[in-house]
Amino acid sequence: MQNQLWKQPPILNQLIVVCGVGLLMGITSLRILPYMLAVGIAGVIYVIVAWLRPEFAILSILVLTSTIIDMNALPSISIGVGHILISDILLFVLIGIIFLRSMVDTKSYFVHTPLDIALLAFYITAVLSTAIAIFNSSLTFNQSLGELRIVNYYLVFFLVTNLVRNDKQLHRLLSGIIFLAILVALAMIAQYALGAAVPILPGRVETLDTAGTTSYGVTRVLPPGQSLVMLGFVSLAVQMLFHKTSSRFIIYLVQLGIVGLAVLLT
């Protein structure tokens, strides 16, 4: 215990660091817009979290792209021919961390799986086909950004296999996915109760129309997180199979019922 106390920095040093950081932020705020300063601070915090707890950084991308947030409403940066969303930047930061860790780590850092080649081949094919379409003037670069953004999110697979390195990280990632799936499911149930006339979720909220037959009084709810709800449903079902005698079985059963109802609403 005494050794731990000796290792802690003196209070005077802590005060100097705090005052120094506060002074630096104050001087910076005089020359930079408060909005840009807040973005810079948030960026630094994200990089630190991504380096220390990459599973939370991956979940942040999931929150922005696959829950109840409209991606078109996210902050963006103009690149002249289009816009890069904040979720794109978060993705590229994590990819950069993988390459940085591979250079810092003395041993081989990359984790290879049987799906690597197949997924990379799919990704390269999608990018090349888009480039050919742009070159042949059948598609503009600005028009391709939306589809390329979706294809880029397939790279999250490599983020998980290379940054989630142990059981604790994997457990936190899975728990976060299920938590987000339940939140989306509850929002979908609330949307169903309100009906299509009062939309509270982005995406498609419509009266059910199947094979040209409209079913009045039946609302179909398709938010951005509909796939997350399906993933949460499958994950909870598997957890129940492995914890049939656990005290958490009832909790899993209730969660599965909520997410399962949301799956029906799609």
N, C-alpha and C positions, 0 to 999 in steps of 0.2 A: 504493500500500500504506500509506504514511504517512497519507494522508487518511482511509483506512478506520479506522486506529487512533485518529485524533483523534475520529472520529465515535462510537466506542464509549464508553459511559458509564464514568466512573471506578469503580475497585473499591470505593471508599468509598460511592459512591451505590448500587452493587449490594448491598453489605452492609446499608445502611440499608433498602433496599426489602425484602430477604429477611427481616431482623429484624422490620420493620414488619408484613409479611404474617404471619409466624409468631406475633407477639404478638397480632394481630387474630384469628387462628384460635384461639389459646389462650383468649382472653377469650370468644370466641363459643362455644367448646366447653363453657364453664362454664354457659352459659345455655340452650344448645340441645342436644338429644339427639345423640349421636354419629352415629346413623343419619341424622337430618335434615341434619347438617353434611356428611356424605359425599354425600348427595343434592344439596345445594346446590353443593358443589365440582364434582361430576360435571356438573351443569347448566351451570355457568359454562364448563367445559371444552368441553362440547358446543356451546354458543353460539359460542365462539371458533372451533372447528373448522368449524361450519356457515357461519360468515362467511368464513373464509379458504379452506377446502377443502370446499365443499358436496357434492362427489361422495362423500366419505367419510361425511358425515352421511346421505346417501341410502342408502348401503350399510348403515349401522347400522340403519336401518328395515327393510331387507331381511333382515338377520341375525335380527332379533327376530320377523319375521312369516312368513318364507318359507324357513326352513332346517330345523333339527331341534329347534327350541325350541317348546314348547307355549305358545301365546298365553295360554291360560287361567291359566298359572302365572306370568305377568309381574306385576311390581308394579303396583298400581292405586291410584287416588285416588277415594274415595267422593264422589259429587255429590248424595247424598240419594235420587235415584230410580234410581241405577245406579252404575257405576264407569267411570272413564276410565283406559285402560291407558297405560303409559309410552310405547308406540309411537305412540299418538294424540298425546301431548304433543310428541314429536319431530317429527311431521308438521306440527303447527300452528306450531311454532317456525320451521320452514323456510318455511312460507307467510308468516309474519310478516316474515321476513328479505327475502322478495321485495318485499313492500309497502314495507318500510323502505328498501331499496336504490332502489326506484322514486322515493321522495321525496328521497333524498340525491343520486342521479344527476341531472345537469343535463339530459341528453338522455333520449329515450324509452327506458325500460329493458325493458318487456315485449316478449317475442318472440312474434309471432303466427304460427300455423301453420294449414293448412287443416282440421286436426282439432279446433281449439279450440271452435268453435260446436257441432259434433256432440257432443263429449264433455261440454261444459257443459250442453247440452240433456238428455243422458242423466242427468247428475248431478242437475240441478234436478228432472227428472221423478221420479227415485227418491226425492228428499227430499220433494217435494210429495205423492206417493202415500202415503208413510209418515205424513206429517202428517195427511192426510185419514183414514187408517185409525185413527190415535190419536184424532182428533176424533170419529169415529163410534163410539169405544169398542170397536172390533173388535181393537185392538192396544194394549198398554200401552207407555209410553215405555221402560220397562226392557227389555221384550221386543224393541224395535226397535233397541236399541243395537248388538247383534251384527251385524245386517245393515247398519246405517248405517256401522259401522266398516269393513266390507268396501267399501262404496261410496266412503267417504272416501279409501281407498287409490288410487282411480282418479285422484285429484288429484296423485299422484306424477308423472304425465305432465307437468304444468305445472312441477313442481319441476325436472325434467330439462331441459325446453326453456328455462327462464328462468335456471337457476343453473349449468348446465354450458355454459360460454360458449366454450370453445376445444378444440382437438384433444387437448391433453394431458389435460384434465379428462375428456373423453369416453373416451380410452384407459384412464385409471385406472378409470373407472366400469365399462367393459367387462371389463377384466382382473379387477376385483373380483367381478363377476357370475360370470365363468367359474370363478374360484377357489372361490367359495361353492358353485357347482354341482358341482364336482368333490368337495368335501368332503361334500356331501349324497349324491352318488352313491356314494362309498366307504362311507358309513354305511348306505345302502340295501343295498349288496352284503353288508356284514357282517350286516345284519338277515336277509337272505335265507339266508345260510349258517347262522345260528342257528335260523331257522324261526320260525313263529308262536308256539311255546310259550315263547320267551324274547324278549319285546318290549323293545327298547332305544330305539325311536323312538316319538314321539307320532304320532297319526293312526291310519290303518287298516293293520293287519298281519293278514292273514287268508288262509285257504286259498282258492284260486281257485274261484269258483262262477259258471259261465256258463250262462245259459238253463236254470237248474235242475239243471245237472249239476256235481257237485263233483269237482274234480280233486285228489285226495289226493296229497301230496308236492310240490305246486306252491304256493308262497307268493306272494301279491300284496302288495307294499309300497307304501303310499300316505302318505308323511309330508307335513308342511306344505310342504316344498320341492319337491314333485313338479313343479309348474309351472316352478320355477326350473331344474330339471334339463332340461326340454324346451327352455327358452329357451337354456340353455348349449349344448345339442346343436345347435340351429339356428345359433347364433353361431359355434361351432367349425367347423361344416360350411362356413359362408360364409368364414371366415378361411382354411380350407384351399384354397378355390377361388382366393383372391387371393394365396396364398403357395405355389403348387405347386412353385416352383423355389427356395424359401427354405430355409435351413438349419433353420428351426423347423418344417418340414413334418412331420418324424417326431414331434416333441413334440405338435403338434396332432393327429396321428393317434392317438397313445397316449391323449391326453385325450379325444378323440372316442370311442374304444373304451370307456373307463371310463364316460363319461356315457351313451353309447348302450346299454350293458348295463343301466344303471339305468333308462333309459326302458323297456326290455323288462320290467323287474320291476314296472312299474306296470300 
